[in-house]
Amino acid sequence: MSFCISKLTNQLVYGRHMMNFDLHGRELFINHAGVPNYRRNSDQTISQIVVRTAARTAISPMPWRRYPRNPPWVHASGAAWLSLPDGGRVRTSPHGNVYVSNSGEEGYGYAVCLQCGRTAAEKEPQAAMRPLPPELNERGGHRPLRGAPRDEQGFCLGSAGSFSIKRNLEHGHSVRTAVVEVQLYDCRDADTARAVAVALREACAIELGIEPDEMGFAATPALTPGRAESWCAVVYDRASGGAGFASTIAEEPIRCLKTARDLLDCAAPGGCGEPEAERFCSRCLLSADTQHMIERCNRHTAFQVLDELIPRLEIAAEDRLFGGKTELESTPLANALTRRIAQAPSRMIVLWLHGDPQNWELDEWPAKALVETWGLRQVPIRFVVRADAIRSADITTRQSLARLVQRAHTAELVEWIDGVIAATPLAAHHGDSASLVWASRDRLAGEPGAEWGRSSTAPVVRGPVDGPVFGKSIDLSELLTPSPETAIVEIAGDANGTAVGFGMRLRRAFELQSADLLRRASDGKLVEVVYTDRYVFSPLSALLAAELIGAFVRRSNAKIIVRTRGTSKSLHATPPWQVQHDWTTQSDRLGVLRQLLLRSSDEVRVNFDDTTPHRRTLVLKWEGAALELTLDQGAALGNPRTDTPSISAGPRNSRHRIF
């Protein structure tokens, strides 16, 4: 998909239709679907995209072919970082974005006729109020490209309407492909990072036995975990959709960095013998494509950065959790486990679940889908939990874990054994006498959720452990059985129907089974309603949440508080277009949610908090009493035509909990 981007206006142009974007003065990054992302340290604002939907040609070469293109913008699309032993981190994504563009001879873009497509390079910035370039202003007009309509004088129809010619546009093209980013904390400028990227590309090509020009290279700015500025060396597959070449660097980052250092060493045998040389030469990394970027690559500083880093890439003493047999795990843990299972499918997989069960995000846990697949292949699986913690968790969390264990078929829930290793065990490939265990010093890496098995502050390592790594089995019936003061109420199809009216149907279904509980709690005036659901990100979930709250608030005008997570982790390959797709802007999300809630009350507050607990609750507060409902899915249903939440109810002291 091709774009033209204006540095002046604040509009998205698709054909002849315009939509506004609020860019807040930042530089816009365009992915293959035209979804805006932003980059830092920009001296210009790019804020208009023109999608060229038709191709016409001129006999003479188009002007942008005569001028060098800009360095590409590359991004790994939100992939998680994996820490190196010291001095850097790596991340990779098979769905990265690469955007290449051309800003013209002077760097001010082009004037483009939207009627015929004729283009001319601009000579100055902010050219909207200045004369058109000569190519578009020949005796009061311009000749159209072949195939475009003409007026009676032979001029393009766009000559008569100034709105048809857009000024200061960049020509660009975007693809989605495999991207790997290597951030070195001591890399402080783009020229150094670009030279490191070229060397990493060559190292990867040597490893795979392919031509280096199968991959591209770039440099992008990024903040370190300590919020310091640095640059990333980026390598990406040139093939649209990716070919899997660049991801090799993320699988063996230390080996590739060592090879890259050797390739940049001009004093090594076969080198040019000039260790102070700043630029590439034919003896090292000068090639058909790097020759155009030779002035933007600093070989000397790149070699210095890598030469100082390589000795520090040995695993630090505090990370040698398995002694001398400790090895670095450079790939995502889920991928590493999958490879081990492919090699020895009869061996057992052990997964440790760390942290407070109330904060577990089992739906976002990378191991969840793999566990179900492994179970179908008859791979034995053991979930290791602290028995006292899981027994004290709310029934929703206990049921979610029990259902996951049941779906895996070959899985069991087992008790924790302290002292397996002196850190955070994450997973194990368990044999008869010994286990290969993965661990990290970062305790957050062990919590079930989207970031499980990843850490940007401490590396994930693996090593052998002798003896047992888990205790006796836990009976699943303990998790599925509610406590004496709690009763489960299943609402099957009673809430099915249109989105409008969902809340009233749910309330009526609840009243049919727990009318006495609601009557005992609701003596007095309703003063406050607090709804907690971290997944209110889409128009559908916002509407269902408002319907649910409104069904209980009715005309009491009680204060409404909604707590939800501030940022969504969802990534869409295309712009959102269905009601269940997440919003891309926080302002739209807040505005729509507030308007929906204002139908039920004049006092509404929406709190965005990324620490919002996983448990979905609706708390109703009367004068002197309170009722808490816990829903196993909340308002963020996957398919409103088939999925309905199940609710349970029961009194507990002066506060009632409904699960």
SEKE-718576 format. One record per residue (C-alpha): x, y, z. Coordinates in pm, 1 decimal. Layout:
BEGIN
      east     north        up
         X         Y         Z
...
***
This chain:
BEGIN
      east     north        up
       0.0       0.0       0.0
     143.3     341.1     -98.8
      94.3     671.8      77.1
     171.3    1038.7      35.9
     219.7    1224.9     363.2
     184.4    1599.4     421.1
     387.9    1790.6     677.8
     134.4    2071.5     704.3
    -225.9    1971.6     745.8
    -402.5    1746.6     992.6
    -608.6    1520.8     767.0
    -610.9    1166.8     636.8
    -704.5    1152.0     269.4
    -835.5     828.6     120.3
    -910.0     894.7    -244.7
   -1097.5    1223.4    -202.8
   -1240.2    1157.1     142.4
   -1078.1    1316.8     446.1
   -1066.8    1220.7     814.4
    -890.5    1417.0    1089.1
    -612.9    1285.1    1313.7
    -495.0    1449.7    1635.9
    -117.8    1409.4    1626.3
     -17.9    1644.9    1910.2
     287.4    1762.7    1718.6
     451.0    1420.3    1705.7
     582.1    1230.0    1407.2
     340.3     977.9    1260.0
     441.2     619.3    1188.3
     221.2     449.6     928.9
     174.7      74.8     927.4
      41.8    -123.7     631.1
    -316.9     -47.8     730.3
    -264.9     324.4     778.1
    -296.5     300.1    1157.3
     -99.6     585.8    1319.2
     173.7     523.2    1572.6
     419.6     782.8    1696.1
     792.6     833.3    1718.8
     996.5    1063.0    1939.7
    1256.9    1329.0    1860.2
    1089.5    1454.6    1545.7
    1165.2    1797.6    1404.9
     868.7    1779.1    1168.3
     509.7    1666.7    1202.1
     379.6    1430.0     936.3
       4.2    1437.4     939.9
    -154.9    1358.6     603.9
    -173.1    1032.8     414.1
    -291.6    1012.6      55.0
    -363.5     659.4     -61.5
    -296.8     630.6    -432.9
    -569.7     401.7    -559.7
    -483.4     414.6    -929.4
    -158.5     407.8   -1125.8
     -84.7     626.3   -1427.6
     249.7     671.1   -1597.2
     451.0     946.3   -1758.0
     691.5     905.3   -2048.1
     967.9    1074.9   -1848.4
    1086.4     921.5   -1519.7
     889.3    1032.1   -1213.8
    1090.2    1281.9   -1002.6
    1113.7    1073.5    -686.7
    1317.0     811.6    -874.5
    1601.2    1066.6    -903.1
    1633.6    1134.6    -528.9
    1757.9     906.3    -249.7
    1493.8     769.4     -14.9
    1477.8     842.4     355.9
    1598.6     589.7     613.2
    1312.0     346.4     677.7
    1091.4     360.0     985.2
    1072.6      13.8    1139.0
     881.1    -111.4    1441.3
     832.8    -455.6    1599.8
     462.5    -390.4    1669.5
     461.5    -404.8    2047.6
     661.0    -727.8    2089.1
     800.2    -786.6    2439.4
    1167.9    -729.4    2513.6
    1397.8   -1012.0    2625.7
    1698.0    -906.7    2831.8
    2055.8    -992.6    2739.1
    2288.4   -1080.6    3029.6
    2410.2    -720.0    3029.9
    2408.3    -405.6    2819.5
    2101.2    -459.3    2604.4
    1786.6    -645.2    2510.3
    1622.0    -799.8    2204.5
    1271.4    -829.8    2068.3
    1124.0    -974.1    1750.1
     786.9    -982.1    1579.0
     666.6   -1168.4    1267.8
     418.7    -882.8    1212.2
     648.9    -580.6    1224.6
     594.2    -263.6    1023.4
     841.3    -117.0     773.6
     773.7     221.7     615.4
    1004.2     367.6     347.7
     959.1     715.6     204.2
    1108.5     982.2     -19.7
    1100.2    1354.1      65.9
    1239.0    1493.9    -257.6
    1557.8    1672.7    -353.9
    1537.1    1943.5     -86.9
    1361.9    1731.5     173.7
    1035.4    1928.0     150.1
     832.7    1658.7     -23.8
     632.4    1686.3    -344.5
     333.8    1861.1    -493.5
      93.2    1591.7    -615.8
    -209.6    1626.6    -840.0
    -482.7    1395.9    -710.9
    -658.3    1399.3   -1050.2
    -380.7    1259.7   -1269.6
     -94.9    1176.9   -1031.4
     167.2    1411.7   -1177.8
     428.5    1496.6    -916.9
     691.6    1768.1    -876.4
     953.2    1817.9    -605.7
     896.0    2110.1    -368.8
    1172.9    2366.4    -318.0
    1058.9    2512.9      15.1
     855.6    2420.3     323.6
     495.2    2529.4     382.9
     442.3    2582.0      11.6
      61.4    2595.4      17.4
      53.4    2975.3     -33.2
     338.9    2983.5    -285.6
     345.3    2922.9    -664.3
     336.2    2565.4    -787.5
     655.6    2401.8    -914.5
     708.7    2460.2   -1290.4
     615.4    2099.3   -1377.4
     262.3    2165.8   -1248.3
     227.4    2522.0   -1372.7
     300.9    2534.1   -1746.6
     112.8    2835.8   -1882.8
    -152.5    2817.3   -1611.2
    -186.8    2441.2   -1587.1
     -16.6    2106.8   -1640.8
     -43.3    1820.2   -1883.5
    -202.4    1510.3   -1729.8
     -33.9    1175.2   -1717.6
    -143.7     923.0   -1975.7
    -497.0     795.2   -1917.9
    -621.7    1095.7   -1719.9
    -901.8    1320.8   -1852.4
    -820.4    1661.0   -2005.4
   -1005.1    1987.6   -2048.7
   -1056.2    2168.1   -2379.8
    -705.0    2317.1   -2368.4
    -544.6    1981.4   -2299.9
    -471.2    2056.4   -1934.8
    -546.9    1820.6   -1646.5
    -881.1    1881.7   -1478.0
    -690.8    1928.4   -1152.2
    -533.6    2249.4   -1282.2
    -859.6    2441.7   -1235.3
    -912.1    2344.6    -870.1
    -637.3    2422.2    -624.2
    -778.3    2162.0    -385.7
    -675.5    1889.1    -632.1
    -305.3    1959.4    -588.1
    -162.2    1871.2    -246.3
     162.4    2028.4    -132.7
     461.9    1906.9      69.7
     376.6    1537.2      48.5
     617.0    1248.7     102.8
     593.2     941.3    -115.6
     597.0     624.9      90.3
     529.8     255.3      98.6
     457.1      28.4     395.4
     482.0    -348.8     439.2
     425.5    -592.5     722.8
     711.8    -835.7     771.4
     939.7   -1002.0    1028.1
    1141.0    -751.4    1233.4
    1407.7    -791.5    1502.9
    1529.8    -501.9    1719.7
    1855.8    -520.4    1916.4
    1883.8    -238.1    2167.7
    2236.1    -177.0    2298.0
    2229.4      64.2    2590.8
    2570.2     214.3    2502.3
    2466.0     288.1    2143.5
    2400.1     663.4    2150.5
    2356.3     765.1    1785.4
    2184.8     646.7    1469.6
    2502.4     603.3    1260.8
    2646.2     357.6    1513.0
    2320.6     162.1    1540.6
    2289.2     146.0    1161.8
    2640.9       3.3    1127.5
    2564.1    -257.1    1395.6
    2247.1    -349.3    1204.5
    2444.0    -398.0     882.1
    2691.1    -624.7    1063.6
    2409.5    -823.3    1228.4
    2244.4    -869.1     890.3
    2568.3   -1005.5     746.1
    2611.6   -1236.6    1047.4
    2256.9   -1368.4    1000.6
    2316.3   -1424.3     627.6
    2632.8   -1621.5     703.6
    2442.3   -1832.2     958.2
    2162.9   -1914.8     711.1
    2367.3   -1926.8     390.4
    2162.5   -1658.9     212.5
    2236.0   -1326.3      45.5
    2243.4   -1029.8     286.8
    2015.5    -821.9      63.6
    1729.6   -1060.1     146.0
    1707.1    -843.1     459.2
    1697.2    -471.0     521.4
    1848.6    -268.2     804.7
    1759.8      45.9     998.5
    1819.1     237.8    1321.9
    1541.4     351.6    1554.1
    1546.5     547.6    1882.5
    1425.0     381.5    2202.6
    1437.9     432.0    2578.0
    1624.8     187.6    2798.7
    1449.8      32.1    3103.8
    1613.3     310.4    3304.6
    1451.7     572.6    3073.0
    1784.8     672.3    2915.0
    1801.1     743.0    2542.6
    1967.2     493.8    2310.8
    1930.1     348.6    1961.5
    1825.2       8.8    1828.3
    1991.5    -183.8    1547.1
    1702.1    -319.0    1338.4
    1702.5    -597.4    1079.4
    1392.8    -696.8     882.9
    1292.9    -933.8     602.7
    1244.0    -753.8     274.3
     982.9   -1005.0     161.2
     632.5    -883.1     237.9
     486.0   -1105.3     508.1
     832.7   -1212.7     621.4
    1052.9   -1510.0     536.1
    1182.1   -1588.0     885.7
    1540.9   -1482.7     816.6
    1572.2   -1189.2    1056.9
    1423.8   -1383.0    1350.5
    1742.3   -1595.8    1356.8
    1916.5   -1302.5    1526.2
    1667.1   -1313.4    1815.3
    1715.8   -1689.6    1854.6
    2094.2   -1661.4    1893.7
    2162.2   -1294.2    1975.2
    2496.7   -1343.4    2151.8
    2645.4   -1554.3    1874.2
    2523.4   -1306.5    1609.2
    2666.5   -1010.9    1804.4
    3003.6   -1185.2    1831.4
    3007.8   -1252.0    1456.5
    2903.7    -891.7    1390.2
    3193.9    -767.5    1604.4
    3438.2    -982.6    1406.1
    3299.5    -851.4    1075.3
    3355.5    -492.2    1188.6
    3716.8    -557.8    1297.8
    3937.0    -403.9    1029.4
    4251.5    -523.2    1211.3
    4150.6    -888.8    1178.2
    4306.6   -1111.2     909.8
    4156.4   -1020.5     571.8
    4061.6    -671.5     688.0
    4180.7    -344.5     540.2
    4426.1    -292.5     825.4
    4289.5      50.9     918.8
    4128.7      11.8    1262.4
    4040.9     384.9    1275.8
    3839.2     379.4     951.0
    3486.8     514.5     999.7
    3326.3     388.1     677.7
    3269.9      46.3     525.6
    3496.3     -75.0     248.9
    3487.0    -363.0       3.3
    3684.1    -580.0     247.0
    3413.4    -564.1     513.9
    3047.7    -465.8     463.5
    3028.4    -241.7     157.5
    2764.7    -382.5     -78.0
    2513.2    -279.6    -342.9
    2266.5    -138.9     -89.7
    2499.8     -21.0     189.4
    2688.0     202.6     -56.1
    2389.8     439.8     -53.3
    2401.4     463.7     328.6
    2778.2     468.2     372.9
    2779.3     824.4     506.9
    2514.7     727.4     764.3
    2705.1     429.3     909.5
    2994.3     464.1    1155.3
    3195.5     143.0    1148.0
    3451.6     261.1    1402.9
    3208.4     343.1    1686.6
    2999.3      33.7    1607.2
    3305.2    -186.5    1654.1
    3389.9      -8.8    1980.9
    3038.5     -60.2    2120.0
    3036.4    -432.3    2032.6
    3395.5    -488.9    2143.1
    3315.2    -345.4    2487.5
    2982.1    -531.2    2509.6
    3086.2    -886.2    2411.8
    3284.0    -962.5    2731.4
    2982.0    -853.6    2938.3
    2747.9   -1092.5    2756.9
    2873.3   -1379.7    2964.1
    2601.7   -1467.5    3214.9
    2655.2   -1266.0    3533.5
    2727.7   -1446.5    3859.5
    2389.4   -1351.6    4009.9
    2212.1   -1500.6    3705.6
    2398.4   -1832.5    3715.8
    2105.0   -1995.2    3889.8
    2220.5   -2345.3    3790.8
    2590.1   -2297.2    3850.0
    2830.3   -2375.6    3571.0
    2557.1   -2545.0    3364.5
    2348.4   -2227.1    3332.4
    2254.4   -2133.4    2974.9
    2082.0   -1819.3    2843.4
    1731.9   -1863.4    2695.2
    1708.4   -1605.4    2417.5
    1372.4   -1709.2    2269.9
    1024.4   -1663.2    2419.0
     964.0   -1933.1    2678.5
     654.1   -2069.3    2504.4
     858.6   -2124.8    2185.9
    1140.5   -2291.0    2379.9
     897.9   -2533.9    2546.4
     735.2   -2616.3    2213.1
    1073.0   -2709.5    2064.6
    1157.4   -2932.5    2361.9
     823.4   -3112.6    2333.2
     885.5   -3174.2    1963.9
    1217.5   -3339.1    2056.7
    1083.5   -3548.4    2347.9
     700.7   -3555.5    2352.6
     682.0   -3822.0    2624.1
     846.2   -3602.6    2887.8
     638.2   -3392.7    3125.3
     591.6   -3014.3    3114.5
     582.4   -2836.5    3452.4
     451.5   -2478.2    3483.0
     486.8   -2265.7    3799.2
     218.9   -2004.3    3869.4
     362.6   -1717.9    4076.9
     205.3   -1414.5    4237.3
    -135.3   -1334.8    4381.3
    -407.8   -1542.0    4206.4
    -627.2   -1228.9    4201.5
    -381.2   -1075.9    3952.6
    -352.5   -1375.0    3720.6
    -451.0   -1313.8    3359.3
    -513.3   -1669.0    3242.4
    -689.2   -1553.1    2923.8
    -373.8   -1364.9    2815.4
    -125.6   -1629.6    2932.4
      85.7   -1749.5    2635.1
      90.8   -2101.3    2781.6
    -289.7   -2131.3    2780.8
    -332.8   -2218.4    2412.4
     -20.5   -2434.6    2417.4
    -144.6   -2632.6    2716.3
    -463.0   -2727.2    2535.1
    -262.1   -2832.3    2228.7
     -15.3   -3032.7    2437.1
    -301.3   -3209.1    2612.9
    -444.5   -3329.2    2281.1
    -100.9   -3475.6    2202.7
    -102.0   -3661.9    2535.9
     185.1   -3457.2    2679.4
     175.3   -3480.0    3063.0
     136.9   -3133.6    3221.3
     162.1   -3021.5    3584.8
      50.8   -2679.9    3715.0
     245.6   -2594.8    4031.9
      61.2   -2362.0    4273.0
      78.3   -2272.0    4638.9
    -215.3   -2462.3    4786.8
    -302.3   -2203.9    5051.2
    -301.7   -1918.7    4795.1
    -527.4   -2093.8    4544.5
    -769.4   -2212.5    4812.6
    -809.0   -1856.1    4943.0
    -863.0   -1709.0    4594.8
   -1210.6   -1606.7    4481.3
   -1420.4   -1875.7    4320.4
   -1399.0   -1715.7    3974.5
   -1019.4   -1752.1    3968.6
   -1037.8   -2104.9    4108.1
   -1294.1   -2211.2    3849.9
   -1094.3   -2057.4    3560.9
    -783.8   -2251.4    3663.3
    -979.0   -2573.6    3719.2
   -1139.9   -2547.1    3374.2
    -798.1   -2494.4    3212.5
    -662.9   -2805.1    3385.0
    -966.1   -3005.5    3272.4
    -937.6   -2891.7    2908.3
    -575.4   -3005.3    2896.3
    -691.9   -3368.0    2956.3
    -345.7   -3487.5    3069.1
    -288.9   -3209.6    3325.2
    -290.5   -3208.2    3704.7
    -275.3   -2938.5    3969.6
      11.9   -3003.8    4213.5
     152.6   -2843.1    4527.6
     457.4   -2620.4    4543.2
     796.4   -2742.2    4672.6
    1025.3   -2469.0    4804.5
    1395.7   -2482.7    4730.0
    1387.7   -2614.3    4372.2
    1619.9   -2323.6    4285.9
    1709.3   -2000.0    4464.5
    1508.6   -1779.7    4224.1
    1179.9   -1783.8    4031.1
    1122.0   -2116.4    3851.4
     909.2   -2064.8    3541.1
     880.8   -2399.3    3363.9
    1048.8   -2737.8    3334.9
    1084.5   -3023.3    3088.8
    1070.7   -3307.4    3339.8
    1227.2   -3650.0    3300.9
    1250.6   -3958.9    3519.6
    1552.3   -3845.4    3718.9
    1629.4   -3486.9    3617.8
    1454.8   -3179.7    3477.5
    1556.3   -2895.9    3250.4
    1427.1   -2589.9    3436.3
    1380.3   -2231.2    3313.7
    1408.3   -1954.8    3574.5
    1473.7   -1583.3    3625.2
    1554.6   -1344.5    3908.3
    1254.5   -1133.8    3803.2
     949.7   -1256.7    3998.1
     710.5   -1079.2    3760.2
     823.0   -1314.9    3482.9
     644.6   -1599.1    3664.3
     296.6   -1444.0    3688.5
      44.9   -1590.0    3440.5
     -30.3   -1315.8    3189.9
      83.1   -1164.3    2863.3
     437.3   -1100.1    2995.5
     489.6   -1450.4    3137.2
     838.5   -1587.0    3075.1
     974.1   -1245.4    2972.9
    1185.2    -990.0    3150.6
    1366.4    -675.3    3043.2
    1557.2    -647.3    3373.3
    1695.9    -999.8    3426.4
    1760.7   -1274.8    3171.4
    1569.6   -1600.8    3156.3
    1814.0   -1888.8    3195.4
    1789.0   -2268.1    3190.3
    1973.2   -2552.2    3355.0
    1938.6   -2904.6    3495.2
    1782.8   -2982.1    3833.0
    1792.2   -3323.6    3998.5
    1513.1   -3465.1    4212.2
    1145.1   -3376.0    4242.8
    1026.6   -3028.2    4140.8
     663.6   -3046.7    4258.3
     455.7   -3201.5    4536.5
     136.4   -3403.8    4562.0
    -177.2   -3352.6    4355.0
    -456.2   -3110.4    4450.7
    -813.5   -3232.1    4411.3
    -991.4   -3013.1    4154.9
   -1319.7   -3057.4    4339.0
   -1175.4   -2830.5    4609.8
   -1159.5   -2548.6    4355.9
   -1498.3   -2609.8    4198.4
   -1687.3   -2638.9    4526.7
   -1804.5   -2299.8    4660.9
   -1755.5   -2204.5    5024.6
   -2049.0   -2259.9    5265.1
   -2150.5   -1893.5    5251.1
   -2155.5   -1887.6    4869.1
   -2399.6   -2035.2    4620.7
   -2342.2   -2043.6    4243.6
   -2622.6   -1918.7    4022.5
   -2588.5   -2015.6    3656.7
   -2752.9   -1781.4    3407.5
   -2761.3   -1981.7    3087.4
   -2959.6   -1824.9    2803.4
   -3171.5   -1587.0    3010.3
   -2957.4   -1284.5    2922.0
   -2934.8   -1358.7    2549.3
   -3075.1   -1098.3    2314.3
   -2989.1    -758.0    2174.4
   -2721.9    -546.6    2340.0
   -2981.5    -287.9    2437.0
   -3173.2    -442.3    2726.5
   -2889.5    -675.7    2825.9
   -2871.9    -531.2    3178.2
   -3243.1    -565.4    3251.6
   -3248.2    -925.1    3125.3
   -2952.3   -1006.5    3348.4
   -3114.7    -842.9    3650.0
   -3444.6   -1026.7    3596.3
   -3258.9   -1358.7    3562.1
   -3076.1   -1289.3    3886.5
   -3394.4   -1186.6    4068.4
   -3563.6   -1513.0    3970.1
   -3298.1   -1709.5    4158.8
   -3179.3   -1467.9    4429.8
   -3464.4   -1225.3    4489.2
   -3440.7   -1265.0    4866.0
   -3071.4   -1171.5    4869.5
   -3129.7    -860.2    4659.2
   -3428.7    -758.2    4872.8
   -3229.5    -790.0    5198.4
   -2941.6    -582.9    5064.8
   -3145.2    -311.3    4893.2
   -3329.7    -165.3    5190.2
   -3264.6     208.0    5162.6
   -3145.1     446.8    4894.3
   -2881.7     340.0    4642.0
   -2596.0     591.5    4674.1
   -2304.7     450.3    4470.5
   -2228.7     189.4    4203.8
   -1870.6      80.0    4133.4
   -1802.6    -136.6    3828.4
   -1452.2    -287.5    3791.8
   -1356.7    -448.6    3461.3
   -1012.2    -412.7    3306.9
   -1137.1    -501.9    2957.0
   -1377.6    -217.2    2869.3
   -1192.7    -126.8    2548.6
   -1450.8    -155.2    2269.3
   -1787.6       7.9    2189.7
   -1961.6    -325.4    2255.1
   -1809.4    -377.3    2600.8
   -1881.4     -12.5    2691.1
   -2247.4     -49.9    2588.4
   -2291.4    -374.2    2781.2
   -2124.9    -225.4    3089.4
   -2355.4      76.8    3075.0
   -2659.0    -150.6    3029.4
   -2555.9    -362.0    3328.8
   -2496.3     -60.2    3553.0
   -2813.3     115.7    3437.6
   -3028.4    -186.6    3517.9
   -2939.8    -155.2    3887.3
   -2912.9     224.2    3908.2
   -3243.2     289.6    3729.9
   -3374.2     629.7    3840.3
   -3192.2     649.4    4175.0
   -2929.0     888.6    4030.6
   -2658.2     710.7    4232.3
   -2295.4     800.8    4176.4
   -2133.4     574.7    3912.9
   -1763.3     484.6    3919.0
   -1604.5     266.8    3648.7
   -1253.6     129.0    3696.2
   -1079.0     -15.1    3391.5
    -730.9     -57.5    3251.2
    -582.7     244.9    3078.0
    -404.3      73.5    2789.4
    -512.6    -210.3    2566.7
    -268.1    -482.5    2463.4
    -465.6    -571.9    2152.8
    -306.0    -519.7    1813.5
    -520.5    -509.5    1500.3
    -386.0    -592.6    1156.8
    -645.2    -352.4    1012.3
    -814.2     -41.8    1154.9
   -1101.4    -129.5    1391.6
   -1436.0    -146.8    1209.5
   -1660.3    -370.3    1421.4
   -1824.0    -288.5    1754.4
   -1615.0    -551.6    1936.2
   -1285.1    -401.9    1812.1
   -1087.1    -189.7    2058.2
   -1074.3     187.6    2023.3
    -745.1     330.2    1900.6
    -776.9     660.4    2090.0
    -832.8     714.1    2460.1
   -1041.3    1027.1    2400.4
   -1300.7     836.0    2194.8
   -1315.1     562.7    2455.6
   -1366.6     803.6    2745.0
   -1617.0    1019.6    2559.4
   -1843.2     733.2    2451.3
   -1829.7     558.0    2788.9
   -1919.4     876.9    2975.7
   -2211.9     953.0    2746.0
   -2351.0     602.5    2790.7
   -2324.9     623.5    3170.1
   -2477.6     972.5    3186.9
   -2804.8     817.8    3074.1
   -2832.1     658.7    3419.2
   -2675.9     920.4    3648.4
   -2562.4    1283.6    3652.7
   -2248.4    1193.9    3850.5
   -2010.1     970.5    3655.4
   -1638.3     902.2    3704.5
   -1419.6     680.1    3484.1
   -1081.9     579.0    3630.9
    -815.6     445.0    3393.9
    -571.4     235.3    3595.4
    -338.6     -31.7    3455.2
    -332.2    -201.1    3796.7
    -706.9    -273.2    3781.5
    -753.0    -629.4    3916.3
    -851.5    -910.5    3684.8
   -1171.2    -988.5    3878.4
   -1485.6    -822.2    3736.3
   -1713.4    -685.2    4004.7
   -2023.2    -468.9    4036.4
   -2056.9    -317.4    4385.6
   -2393.7    -164.9    4482.4
   -2386.9      55.8    4792.0
   -2705.2     147.0    4977.7
   -2735.9     344.1    5297.5
   -2614.7      89.6    5552.3
   -2564.8    -208.6    5318.6
   -2364.7    -320.1    5017.2
   -2391.1    -591.5    4755.0
   -2094.8    -716.4    4550.4
   -2147.4    -911.5    4229.8
   -1854.9   -1090.3    4068.3
   -1902.0   -1194.1    3706.1
   -1688.7   -1459.0    3546.2
   -1672.2   -1264.0    3218.9
   -1800.2    -914.4    3289.8
   -1927.1    -693.6    3009.5
   -1641.0    -774.8    2769.1
   -1812.0   -1074.9    2609.9
   -1651.8   -1241.3    2309.6
   -1973.0   -1300.8    2114.7
   -2291.8   -1142.3    2246.4
   -2506.8   -1386.5    2052.1
   -2362.9   -1696.0    2217.6
   -2168.5   -1604.2    2532.4
   -2340.4   -1503.9    2857.1
   -2185.2   -1458.4    3200.2
   -2254.7   -1703.7    3480.1
   -2315.3   -1546.5    3820.3
   -2322.5   -1691.9    4170.0
   -2465.9   -1540.0    4483.7
   -2442.3   -1561.9    4859.8
   -2421.0   -1350.2    5175.2
   -2096.6   -1294.0    5358.7
   -2103.1   -1093.3    5682.2
   -2243.0    -744.3    5617.5
   -2130.4    -752.0    5256.0
   -2269.8    -985.5    4993.8
   -2050.7   -1146.8    4728.7
   -2198.5   -1285.1    4409.4
   -1975.3   -1503.8    4195.7
***
